[in-house]
Amino acid sequence: MANCAKVGWNCHSTVSGLAGIPGTGDGVNGTDRFYNPYGLVVAADGSLVVADTYNELVRAVLVPFKLSLQVSGAAHTVTIPWDAVIGKKYQVQFKEDLAAAWSDLGSPATATNLNWSTTDNFTGANRQRIYRVLIVP
């Protein structure tokens, strides 16, 4: 970005949405859409906020994160690490089959560093769980 300050350089990047294709959908990796994004601001927590004029929305653009699982042996211990945004609150949830309702794994936690994780020590006959991580407002 240092070279962008030079006179005559056109410096811009698409960080969300897909240039030239309007729409209303939320999404990740270019699947989200805006319809005349007009105003931008960086909030105090570091997130990008976009005024989406014709959709009449104010949207927060969140840093994407990668979620992985680390399973250790027969003890049924799973560590769920992800890239976090400092100050954001996260809730890990699980379910034991696709038809089940989501259950909270512990209480929501506020990230204090960029690498965040939680551990699930579970017992019982069912050795399969599905996990997700939500950002709590």
N, C-alpha and C positions, 0 to 999 in steps of 0.2 A: 504494500500500500504506500510505501514511502515515495515511489515514483509517481504516484497519482497526483501529488501536489504540484508537479511540473505543469507549466502553462500549456494548454492544448491537449492534455491527456483526458480521455473520456474514461472514467473509472466507475464501474458499477458491477454488481454481482446479483444473481438471483439466489436468494437464500431460502425461499419458500414459494410454492406455486410453480406455474409453468408459464413463461413469458408468452403473451399473445393468445392464450386460451382462457377465456373467462369462465367462471362457474361459481358454485356455492359450496362445494364439498370440502370437508376437513380431511386431512390425510397426511401421509409421510412420503418422503423421497419423491417429490414432484407430483404426487397424486392430489394434493390439495389445490384449491382454486380460489382466486380472488376475482372480484368484479369492480375494477377501478380502485385499486389501493391508492390512497391519497396521502395520508399522514403517517409518519413513523416517529417513534420515540423509544429510547432505551430506558426501561424502568429502573428504579433504584436497586432491584435485585439482579439486574443484568439482562433480563429478558427483553426481547424485541416485541413491541406492541404496534400493530398495524390498524389504521382506520380503513376499513373496506367499504367505500362509499356506497356503491349501488346495492350491495348486500345488506347495508345498514347494520354493520357489525363492527365491533372492535375485537381484534383477535390477538392472542399472545402466541408468538412463534417460539416454541420450546426447543432446546438443544436435544437432538436425537440421542438416544442412548442404546447401548448394546447390552442385552440381558443374557447371561449364561448360567448354567447349572454345574455345580461340582458335587458329585456324589461320592461319599466315602463309605465303602464296605457294606457289611450286612447290618450295621448299626442304624441304617435308615436316616443318615444325616445328609442333608442337602444344604449347600451354601449357594445363595443367589446373589451374585455381585452385579452391579451396573454402574455406568457413568452417570453421575448425578450433578445437579446444579446446587451449589451451596445456598442454603436458606430455603430450598423447596422442601415441601413435606410429602413423603411417599408412604403409601400403604401397600403392603404385599398381601396378595390373596391367593387362595388355592381352592381346588375342588378335586374330588377323587374320581369323577366320571363326567362326561360331557353334558349329561342331563341335569347334574346337580347344580345347586345354587353356589355362588362364590362365598367363601368364608374368609374372614380376616385372619392373617397370620400375625398375631400380636397387635400392638397399637401403632398408629402412624408415627413415623420418625422423621425429624428434620435433618437434612444432610448438613454436615459440618465440614465435609471435604468433597473432592471431585470423584472419589471412588467409594461407593457405598455398598453395603451388603447386609443380608440377614441370613440367619441359619434356621433350618427347620429340622428338629429332631422328633421324628414321629415313630409310633409303634403301631402294631396291629397287623392284621393279615393282608390288608391292601397295601401293596408296595408301589403304587402308581399315584402320582399327583400331577395336576396341571397348575402352573403358577402364572400370575400376572402381577405387574407393578403399576399402580395408579399414582398419578400426581394429585394430591389433595389440595383443594383451594384454601 
